[in-house]
Amino acid sequence: MAETISINGTAHPIPDDPRITLLDFLRHDLRLTGTKKGCDHGQCGACTVIVNGMRINSCLTLAAMHEGDEVTTIEGLGTPDAPSPMQRAFLENDGYQCGYCTPGQICSATAMLGEIANGWPSDASETLDGPIEATGDEIRERMSGNLCRCGAYANIVAAIRGVAAEEGA
Amino acid sequence: MSVHFKQDEPDTSNRLDDMKQGVIGAPLPRVEGMAKVTGTAPYAAEYPVENCAEGVLVTSTITRGEVTRIDKDSVLSMPGVIAVIDDERLITRPAQGTANEAPQQKPKSVSYWGQPIALVVAETFEQARDAAKHLKVEYREDEGAPLSPDAVEPEEQEGETVHQGDLAHAMAQAAHSVDVTFTTKGHSSAAMEPHAAIAQWDGECLTVHASLQMLNYNITELADAVGLAESKVRLISRFVGGGFGSKLGISEDVVSASLAAMQLGRPVRVVLSRQQVLQCIMRRSETTQRFRLAADENGRLTGFGHEALVSNLPGESFAEPVLQSSHFLYAGQNRELMLKLARIHRMTAGSVRAPGEAVGMPALEGAMDVLARKIGIDPVELRLRNIPEDNPEEGLPFSSHKLAECLRQGAEAFGWDPGPRKPRHTREGEWWVGTGMASAARVHNVGEARARVTLKADGTALVETDMTDIGTGTYTILAQIAGEMLGLDPDKVLVELGDTRHPRGSGSGGSWGAASTGSAVYVACTALREELARRAGIAEDELDLSNGRTQTGQTLTDLLGGKDMAREGHYEPGDIAADFTASGFGAFFAQVRVNRFTGETRVDRMLGAFGFGRVLNHKTARSQCIGGITWSIGAALTEALEFDPRDGHLVNCDLAEYHVPVNRDVPDLEVLMVEERDPAASPIQAKGIGELGMCGGAAAIGNAIFDASGARIFDYPMTPDRVLATMPVD
């Protein structure tokens, strides 16, 4: 049986060329182009996807390293007919301009709220072991790995805070 | 049918205000937003093209000289490698904005470190990348290329020079004067989408999906570069992942992909690496700027001097227009302005968001703060006292002028303390806290534009133009203009952009897209309304089409009678530019905290108040403003290109080393839009918005650093080392 990787619930064979990053596997081999390449060096966050519930930069990992993993991309979070609450919040708050960093921002924000719910502290947290609120500073700190050159940060934070409030985070 | 409108006179009719649909200006979400948030909007590199080969550019490792040999055999036997393209038509620099012709070609002649010299094409990206690293290249280096602006005798840009009255005398007689020199480091646009192209050649016609801002010029530049007639070239840029000037002109990826596709007879994709984007597209020039400000005892300027030094490669006409707003922003009868250009062998200098004012205004507004402190008056008041009645050099009236309103309303909304106060007035723990302000100014530009608007028989509308949406909101605001004029909800207006098969728009650049192409849509809609009015038997200026029905009850579909109706609007700026000085104006207010021990600066809050004509969509306009303010934070605190003094190569050529603002650098931002109608700016009374938000904002932060910590810094960005070295010791 071939070694496979699960992308948005569908199993795909691991590619032959070991040099293929998870990002290029998604964009090129699978034509899931919602995941963006901004720097290819883990510096911008545009390629953020969710692997087994954790957000990662898909440019910094090889497809061959993900046998048996569950990968969720922006296409797996929602569709134009059925967008996720985070996708809808970005739309309503104008949490983007050119749209290129947006799928990475949304994947990152979606997983990030889970990190807050799990009580994982950040540099902005008051304590290391207390419950954590999704304050503006927490969100800004935790989203600083996702660059937006259009400068939509203020709206991105507003979008995420809205979703966090709805989810009671 | 094409309808031409050339604006030679102010248009005070404000026709959009007479319409009844009520969508113009409304804060509608972007019409293409759902595609962006679901990852279904296709950018240049993402079109599914069968049998597409992958190209990777090889760049020079010398500064100046000749490529004497490219050993193609060194890579042709590697797996998957198809070809090494070293065609003489490859371009070595991007075209400058609105160049309308091919930029520098002949890749064997090297003029800067990092210049593209060849393209390696292979079956897969991984194969092409590997081969590009292994390509053996030999050079003959021409040593001694000047690399620093102070290494050469600069060229005076004579069109910028002003000698008016006697500034030296005014300085000598002044009750208060300052003579200070600021420096700014180079900037990179660093758009999130790297430059990318997929070229397809069918033996006769070239089709390229690319990431470009100004297709109306780019098609001419590409046709010229590869030697084809424009009619044989098609460019498509439906989604552009940010531009900020870096995609104004045709770039190396586009021409190399095109030549490879033409040579190989199969599609070729070329995507620049992030490092290549920074090294071989455009830099904003570093600047050195001297100010001489002479004022009377009441703080009224009697003399104004601004001299600037910038740099570029030999052969480039672009010189960062640092003085642009200095020519008219403040009074002062005795004036000396001069711009000099040093020819050096760093990468190409060109347009980065708000060329000129992005660095000229922070320096000028820093100098004004020094003057205000010296006189001992409120810096807001100093600016209010120096707003000229007319352009102080040309005597022209202003088309509209909201600086005073922006200063006053901004100060009130921010809770500005007019003083008097001394620096280091507030300390919270290890942080000094202070506030600063600055004026904003950015010249208003417009360009010729065409757009076709078709009323479909079913009562919907289609807008077509090769104009682009680079995140600015073009799709949405054109739908709003057409919807307002034709009585349609914007979701009944389909906007198709970014395809040279459509009428030629203005392109996106210099903040001119909305006013220019928006006016073309307006002209087309006016012509459609005239025909509809004729059919309805109602005078056009009385015709109410709101919600698809005239005031006499006829429906739009009835008037169309089962047929489509199309008009092409052709807008031309006309002679009005010679009659008025047109600019956007505004004011910035910032509160910062400066760490006593590390020199780190954090922006606590920031407000911008802007007057830029009619606002077409309050949501997207505000986003443009907060984007500009975010760039102001980067320019003030972190953004700086660093060049190796030995070979001139850009050292910090990625997003880990070139520091654009990150989320935590940007606090909640407040934007006040001071609404106005500028009758001379455009027939839709709108002016440019996209750049004004970063034209001076860095000075509000720099001036706040002084107010907080007592560190008066004359060099942007104000990094912790500079703050620490300048801050008085406790």
Interface residues (C-beta under 8 A of the other chain):
Chain A: D17 R19 I20 D24 R27 H28 R31 L32 T33 G34 T35 K36 K37 G38 C39 D40 H41 Q43 C44 A46 T73 I74 E75 G78 T79 P80 P83 Q87 R88 F90 L91 E92 D94 Y96 Q97 C98 G99 Y100 C101 T102 P103 I106 A124 G136 D137 I139 R140 E141 M143 S144 G145 N146 L147 C148 R149 C150 G151 A152 Y153 A154 N155 I156 V157
Chain B: P29 R30 E32 G33 M34 A35 K36 V37 T38 G39 T40 A41 P42 Y43 A45 E46 P48 T124 F125 E126 D130 S189 A190 A191 M192 E193 P194 F239 V240 G241 G242 G243 F244 V271 S273 R274 I470 G471 T472 G473 K619 T620 R622 S623 Q624 I626 G627 G628 I629 T630 W631 D654 L655 A656 V660 P661 V662 N663 R664 D665 V666 P667 D668 L669
